[in-house]
Amino acid sequence: MTTKQAIEAVLTGKRKPMRVPAIIEAAVPLSNLAGKTPGQTVYSVLYSEAKKTDGLVVQTGKGEFRLNPKRKRPAKPAASERA
């Protein structure tokens, strides 16, 4: 699972924003990060996605993020294309 997918899995269904340490704690075990600083990688993805208008997350306060309701989700291939 990529870092972005792990962040999305953690934040999906959450009504309130989550703090960065809680997101890192929940996302690192889900991702396939094996480096020395996986928490820094999650942190970096959070902040870079928050800068994009259609990014995965939006920053709601200092160190708080939630899923971006305006983001564009990738189109899923039709059933005929998957076979």
Protein Blocks (a to p, Z undefined) as FASTA:
>chain_A
ZZklmmmmmmgopabdcdfklmmmmmmmmmccfbfblmlmmmmmmmmmmmpmklmbdcfb
ehiacddfkbccdddddfklmZZ
